[in-house]
Amino acid sequence: MKKVVLGVDQLRTQFNTADGTVHAVNGISFDLHEGEFLGVVGESGSGKSVTMMSLLQLIPMPPGEIVGGTANFHGEDLLAMDNDRLRQIRGGKIGFIFQDPMTSLNPVITVGKQLTESLGLHTDMSKSEAKARAEDLLNIVGIPDPKQRLKNYPHEMSGGMRQRVMIAMAIACTPEVIIADEPTTALDVTIQAQIIDQVRSLREDLGTAVVWITHDLAVVAGLADRVIVMYGGRIVEEAPVGALYNSANHPYTHGLLQSLPRLDQKGQELYSIDGQPPNMLNEPVGCSFAPRCEYAFDRCLTEQPLLRNVGLRHKVACHWDVANEVEVRLGDEVGEAQFEVTA
């Protein structure tokens, strides 16, 4: 097992609004290992982005507030750092690829200036060295005519090119960790594939650990070493990618896998999970998925399930198979899972 580069323990983040306190992240704990590709999946509002932005204190405060937890990075707690120390970490040791590059890049500063500013902040390069490095970075991420593109403003580039610029900024200082927040959501499928291939090759070349936030399980299948499934601001399942797809244990994960479109099911309606996501103004007392779960029983409504081991590096937060001696058995193909009560 490779060493842990980032250890998060019981992270809790809230937003204080006019309507009340939004319990966005409710006790998240996980480790990220050296060179690992970690997928974080879940529907919109599950707390994926807020979790990762909280680690670098990127959420707006106020109304946001990190109310508990630690994030150990090389013996230092990211959540306890002051702004000066955090600026050294952000973009230097930890790179962040934001979901929307148009709102993340400064519209009135050229791409070249934004890249060289980052290099100047985190390295001791001269201006000429930083400019040469910026040109090299654009070439690495596949932007043609990089010397000319350094002179462009963000609006003069396509969506795919802007996202490549964000990747270039994230890897500029050869970080140990890259956090990618749904970096391909607004792009067409061709550009998505190119960006995914780019991140995969960069990870292989640089040995950087990657956290890939997405709602798309199909993308994660071909990228991740390990997957975290989030719901209602909590982790409901965590497993190596093969184990998750072949033997998912949580009803929510099972529902997500069933909802994937398949070539052998032409003409059939796509599976959907009944009900609505939880209202995070009211932190659930029991399992946050219980109101939508067909296997829920009284204990699910009153007691929060804790993550427990069900296999090698495979954890699930669910009462069902413990209390009712249920085995979750999946067939050879995703989507053929059956929940069977054993005598």
C-alpha positions in Angstrom: 0.0 0.0 0.0 1.4 3.4 -1.0 1.6 6.1 1.6 -1.3 8.5 2.4 -0.8 12.0 1.0 -4.1 13.4 2.2 -6.1 12.1 5.2 -9.5 13.6 5.8 -11.3 12.9 9.1 -14.9 13.8 10.0 -15.2 16.9 7.8 -18.3 18.9 8.4 -19.4 22.0 6.4 -22.5 24.1 6.7 -24.0 27.1 5.0 -25.9 29.6 7.1 -28.8 31.0 5.0 -31.9 33.0 5.5 -34.0 29.8 5.4 -31.8 28.0 8.0 -28.5 26.0 8.2 -27.7 23.8 5.2 -25.9 20.7 6.3 -23.9 20.2 3.2 -21.1 17.8 4.4 -21.8 15.6 7.4 -18.7 13.8 8.7 -16.7 12.8 5.6 -13.6 10.7 6.2 -11.3 9.2 3.5 -7.6 8.8 2.6 -5.9 9.5 -0.7 -2.8 7.5 -1.5 0.3 8.5 -3.5 -0.4 8.3 -7.2 -4.0 7.1 -6.7 -6.9 8.0 -8.9 -10.0 8.4 -6.7 -13.4 8.9 -8.2 -16.1 10.7 -6.1 -19.6 10.1 -7.4 -23.2 11.0 -6.5 -26.1 13.1 -7.7 -26.2 16.9 -7.7 -26.3 18.2 -4.1 -24.7 15.1 -2.5 -21.8 17.2 -1.2 -19.0 16.2 -3.6 -17.8 19.6 -4.7 -18.3 21.3 -1.3 -16.2 18.5 0.3 -13.2 19.1 -1.9 -13.5 22.9 -2.0 -13.7 22.8 1.8 -10.3 21.1 2.0 -8.6 24.2 0.5 -11.0 26.6 2.2 -12.4 27.7 -1.2 -16.0 27.9 -0.1 -17.4 31.4 0.5 -17.1 32.1 4.2 -19.7 33.4 5.1 -22.2 32.0 4.4 -20.1 28.8 4.4 -18.5 27.5 7.6 -16.3 24.5 8.2 -17.5 23.4 11.6 -15.5 20.2 12.2 -12.9 17.8 11.0 -9.2 17.7 9.9 -7.4 17.4 6.6 -3.9 16.1 7.1 -1.5 17.0 4.3 2.1 16.1 5.1 1.6 16.6 8.8 -0.3 19.9 8.5 -4.0 20.5 8.8 -5.3 22.2 5.7 -8.4 23.3 7.6 -6.3 25.1 10.3 -4.0 26.9 7.9 -3.9 30.7 7.6 -4.4 32.3 4.1 -0.7 32.9 3.5 0.2 29.2 4.1 -2.8 28.1 2.0 -1.7 30.2 -0.9 1.5 28.2 -1.0 -0.4 24.9 -1.1 -3.1 25.9 -3.6 -1.7 25.6 -7.1 1.6 24.5 -5.7 1.3 21.2 -3.9 -2.4 20.8 -4.7 -3.9 21.7 -8.1 -7.6 22.4 -8.6 -9.5 22.0 -12.0 -12.8 23.9 -11.7 -16.0 22.9 -13.3 -16.5 26.1 -15.3 -13.3 27.5 -16.7 -15.1 30.6 -18.0 -15.9 31.8 -14.5 -12.6 30.5 -13.0 -10.2 32.3 -15.5 -9.9 36.0 -15.2 -11.6 37.4 -18.4 -9.5 40.6 -18.6 -6.0 39.0 -18.2 -4.4 36.9 -21.0 -3.9 33.2 -20.6 -0.1 33.7 -20.6 -0.2 36.2 -17.8 -2.4 34.0 -15.6 -0.1 31.0 -16.1 3.1 33.0 -15.4 1.6 34.6 -12.3 1.0 31.2 -10.9 4.5 30.1 -11.7 5.9 33.3 -10.2 4.0 32.7 -6.9 5.1 29.1 -6.4 8.5 28.9 -8.0 11.7 31.0 -8.2 11.6 31.1 -12.0 12.6 34.3 -13.8 10.0 36.0 -16.1 11.6 34.5 -19.2 11.7 31.0 -17.7 8.1 31.3 -16.5 7.0 32.3 -20.0 8.9 29.4 -21.6 7.3 27.0 -19.0 3.8 28.4 -19.8 4.3 27.8 -23.5 5.5 24.3 -22.7 2.5 23.6 -20.5 0.0 24.6 -23.3 1.9 22.2 -25.6 1.7 19.4 -23.0 -2.1 19.8 -22.7 -2.5 19.7 -26.5 -3.2 23.3 -27.4 -1.9 24.1 -30.9 0.3 27.1 -31.5 1.0 27.6 -27.8 3.2 30.7 -28.2 0.3 32.6 -29.9 -2.3 31.3 -27.5 -0.5 32.7 -24.6 -1.6 36.1 -25.9 -5.3 35.2 -26.0 -7.9 36.1 -23.5 -10.2 33.3 -22.2 -13.2 34.4 -24.4 -11.1 34.0 -27.5 -10.8 30.3 -26.8 -13.3 27.4 -27.1 -14.7 25.6 -24.1 -12.3 22.7 -24.6 -9.3 24.9 -24.9 -10.2 26.9 -21.7 -10.5 23.6 -19.8 -7.1 22.6 -21.1 -5.7 25.9 -19.8 -7.2 25.1 -16.4 -5.4 21.7 -16.5 -2.2 23.5 -17.5 -2.5 25.8 -14.5 -3.3 22.8 -12.2 -0.1 20.9 -13.2 2.1 24.0 -13.7 4.1 23.3 -10.5 3.9 19.5 -10.6 1.5 19.1 -7.7 1.3 16.0 -5.6 -2.6 16.1 -5.8 -5.0 17.3 -8.5 -8.6 17.8 -7.6 -10.8 17.9 -10.8 -14.4 19.1 -10.1 -16.5 17.7 -13.0 -14.1 19.1 -15.6 -15.9 17.7 -18.6 -19.5 18.4 -17.7 -20.0 21.3 -20.2 -18.0 19.8 -23.0 -19.2 17.7 -26.0 -18.3 14.0 -25.9 -15.3 14.3 -28.3 -13.7 17.0 -26.2 -14.6 15.0 -23.0 -12.7 12.0 -24.3 -9.7 14.2 -25.1 -9.6 15.8 -21.7 -10.0 12.4 -19.9 -7.1 11.0 -21.9 -5.1 14.0 -21.1 -5.6 13.7 -17.4 -4.9 10.0 -17.5 -1.6 10.5 -19.3 -0.5 13.3 -17.0 -1.2 11.1 -14.0 0.9 8.3 -15.5 3.7 10.7 -16.4 3.8 12.8 -13.2 2.7 10.2 -10.7 0.2 12.7 -9.3 -2.7 11.6 -7.1 -6.1 12.6 -8.7 -9.5 13.2 -7.2 -12.1 13.2 -10.0 -15.5 14.5 -8.9 -18.4 13.5 -11.2 -22.0 12.2 -11.4 -21.0 10.0 -14.3 -20.3 6.4 -13.3 -19.4 5.5 -16.8 -16.5 7.9 -16.9 -15.2 6.7 -13.5 -15.2 3.0 -14.6 -12.3 3.7 -17.0 -10.3 6.0 -14.9 -10.5 5.3 -11.1 -8.6 2.9 -8.9 -11.1 3.5 -6.1 -14.5 5.1 -5.9 -16.4 6.9 -3.1 -20.2 7.2 -3.5 -21.8 10.1 -1.7 -25.4 10.8 -0.8 -26.8 13.5 1.5 -23.4 14.9 2.5 -22.1 11.4 3.6 -20.2 8.5 2.2 -22.5 5.6 1.7 -20.0 3.3 -0.1 -16.3 3.1 -0.8 -14.6 0.4 -2.8 -12.0 -0.4 -5.5 -13.5 0.3 -8.9 -13.9 -3.4 -9.8 -15.5 -4.3 -6.5 -18.0 -1.4 -6.8 -19.2 -2.4 -10.3 -19.3 -6.1 -9.6 -20.6 -6.3 -6.1 -22.1 -3.0 -5.0 -23.6 -3.3 -1.5 -25.6 -0.1 -0.9 -29.1 0.3 -2.5 -28.2 3.8 -3.7 -25.1 2.5 -5.5 -27.1 -0.3 -6.9 -29.7 2.2 -8.2 -27.0 4.3 -9.8 -25.5 1.3 -11.6 -28.9 0.2 -12.9 -29.6 3.7 -14.3 -26.6 3.4 -16.7 -27.8 3.0 -20.3 -26.8 -0.4 -21.8 -26.5 -1.6 -25.4 -28.3 -4.9 -24.6 -31.4 -3.1 -23.3 -32.5 -1.3 -26.4 -36.2 -0.2 -26.2 -36.4 -0.6 -22.4 -37.0 2.4 -20.1 -34.1 3.6 -18.1 -34.2 2.7 -14.4 -34.7 5.7 -12.0 -34.6 6.0 -8.2 -38.0 7.1 -6.9 -38.3 10.1 -4.6 -36.3 13.3 -4.2 -32.9 14.1 -2.7 -32.9 15.1 1.0 -33.6 18.6 2.1 -30.2 19.5 3.6 -31.8 22.1 5.8 -32.8 19.2 8.0 -29.8 16.9 8.8 -31.2 13.3 8.7 -31.2 11.5 12.1 -31.0 8.1 10.5 -30.0 7.1 7.0 -30.4 10.0 4.5 -31.4 7.5 1.8 -34.1 5.8 3.8 -37.1 7.8 2.4 -36.2 6.6 -1.1 -35.0 3.1 -0.2 -37.4 0.1 -0.8 -35.5 -1.9 1.8 -35.7 0.7 4.6 -37.1 -0.4 8.0 -37.5 1.3 11.4 -33.8 1.3 12.4 -32.9 3.1 9.1 -35.1 6.1 10.2 -33.6 6.5 13.7 -30.0 5.4 13.5 -27.3 6.6 11.2 -25.4 3.7 9.6 -21.7 3.8 10.0 -19.2 2.7 7.3 -18.2 -0.9 7.9 -15.9 -3.3 6.1 -17.6 -5.8 3.7 -14.6 -6.8 1.8 -11.0 -5.9 1.0 -10.9 -2.0 1.1 -14.7 -2.2 0.5 -16.9 -0.3 3.0 -20.6 0.4 3.1 -23.0 2.4 5.4 -26.2 0.4 5.4 -28.2 -1.4 8.1 -30.1 -3.7 5.8 -27.9 -6.8 5.4 -26.8 -6.7 9.0 -30.3 -6.7 10.6 -32.0 -8.9 8.0 -29.1 -11.2 7.1 -29.3 -10.0 3.5 -26.6 -10.8 0.9 -26.2 -8.4 -2.0 -25.4 -10.6 -5.0 -24.7 -9.2 -8.4 -24.6 -11.1 -11.6 -21.8 -11.0 -14.2 -23.3 -7.9 -15.8 -23.9 -4.5 -14.1 -27.6 -4.1 -13.4 -28.5 -7.7 -12.6 -28.1 -7.2 -8.8 -30.6 -9.1 -6.7 -31.2 -8.5 -3.0 -32.0 -11.9 -1.4 -33.0 -12.6 2.2 -31.2 -15.7 3.3 -32.8 -18.2 5.7 
